[in-house]
């Protein structure tokens, strides 16, 4: 009987364990016709039907419109009826629209968190057909910031953090010191 090293053992077991975790986190994974693209497990391509705001879109999945919340980013609020429109909220939604409106996107699970949030929104990384990470683009342009979930870093955390540092350095979007000055004055006048 051949001997297996610990490395060989983990090279066999780890992918099996990862696949089992994927099935646990997303029972519809096989139904969604998953693919592997550039080392990413993605679900089939879907048409973006509408942009909700700078971190939320709607896509058509099996003839139904589903809400997708981009994971590990946060953009200023622009549509939450419980909150006022935050500085650059409308602009963040416009940038998201420029990136994905009427586009076909693929969705990727973040294995560090659940498949849906408490509002039943799908939690996914979103990629354009050319492989562009939409969340990363929002951070690079300064219209969202990196918000890693929980204690386990997601697989794109380093890219997201570097993009945010660059946006801060070059004072893009949210990091532009003059971007929210008018909003702050308006809020002060309202008091």
N, C-alpha and C positions, 0 to 999 in steps of 0.2 A: 504494500500500500504506500503511495507516494506521500511525502511529508509536505505540509503547507506551512509557510512562514506566516507570522502575524500580519504582515503587510498584504500578502496574497489573500488571507482570510478577510481582512477589512475591505480590500478592493472588490471582493465578491459580495460581502454582506451589506456594506454601506449603500450601494445603489438599490438593493432590495428593500432595505429599511426606509430609504427616502421615498421610494415608490409607494410603499405601504402608508407612510405618513401623508403623502399626497392624496391617496384614496380616502383616508380618514378625514382630512380637512376639506376635501371636495369630492363627495360621493358621485357627483355628476361628471367627474374628470373624463372617464372613458367615453361617456355619452357626448361630451364636448369635442371629441375628436382632437385630442391634444397632439401637438407636434413638438419636436425638439429643433430649435433654430439657434444657431450660434451658442450651443450649450445651455439654452434657456428652455424650460418647459413652458410652452405657450398653448393657449387654446386657439381654435380656429379663428379666422379673421371675421370681424364684425363691422357693420356699417355704423358710424356715429350718426345718430338721428338728431341730437341736440346737445348744446353745451349749456350746462346749468350754471356753473361759475368757474372760478380758476382752478378748482381741484375736483370737480364732479362733472361727469358727462352721462349721456344716455346712449345706449347702443341697442341694436336690434339683434336679439338672440332667439332663434327658433320662432320667428314671427311675433315676438313680444319685445316691447321696449323695456330694458332693464337699466337701472341706475348703477353707475360704476363710480366709486370713490377712489381716486388715485391714492395709493398707499405711500406712506412715509414722506408726504409733502403736506403743506398747509398754505392755502392762499387766503388773502383777506376776504371777509364775508361780503357778499353783495346781494344775496336773495333770502337769507334767513329772516322770516318775519318777526322773530323774537329779538333781533339785533339790528342796530343801525348799520348802514352801509359803511364798511371800514375803508380807510385810506387805500386807494388803488384797487379796491374791490372790483369796480366796473372795468378798469383797465386790465386786471388779471383775467377776467372773463373774456375780454376781447382778444387777448393774446392766446388764450386757450382756443377760442374760436378760429383764429388764424391758423393754429397748428392742426386742429382735428376736424373742423366742420366739414361734413359730408365725406370724410376720409374713411378708409377701411383700416381698422386697427386690430392688433392681436393683444390678448390679455394674458398676463402671467400672475400666478398666485405668489404671494409672499409667504413662504413657509414658516415665518416667525409669528404669524397671526392667523386669525380665523378667516374663513372664506367670505363672511358677511359681517357687517357691523350691526349695532342694535336697531338701526333703521332699515334693515334688510337690503342695504346697498352692497353690491359686490365690491370687495376690496381687492384691487389689482394694480400691478404695474401695467402701463399702457404703452404700446409700441406702434409706431407708424409702419407701413409696409417696407420702408427702406431700413428699418431697424432702429430708428430714432426713438429714444426713451423720452416720452412726453413730459413726465414729471421732472426729469433732469433738465429738459429745456426750459421749463417754467422756473426752476431754481436759477439756471444760468442767466436768464434774462431779468432776474430780480423780482419776479411776480409771485413767487412762492418760496418758502423756506423748508429746509430739511427738518423733518420731525420723525426720527426713528421711533418705532413702537416697541415698548417693552425692554427687557434686558438683553435680548439676543439681537445683535446687529444683522440687518438684512444684507443681502449679497451685493447691493449697489451702494452701500453706506459711504464707502470711501469716495466714490465718484460724486455722490450728492454733497458730501461735506466739502470737497475741493471746489465744486461748482459754486457753493454758497460763499466760500472764502473769496473766490474770484469776483462774485457779484458785489460783495462788501467792499473789496479793494477798489473796484472800479465804480462804486456808488451807483449801481444799476437798480432801477425800480424802487423797491422798498428801502433800499440802502442809500438812496439819494437824499441827502440831508434836507433838500428843499421840497421833496415830493409831497410831504404831508403837512407842510407848514400852513397852507390855507385851511386844511381840515381842522388843525389844532386851533386856529383863530376862530373858525366858525363855531367849534364846540365851546370855546371860551365865551364868545358873544352870546351863546344860547343860555349860559348859566345865569 
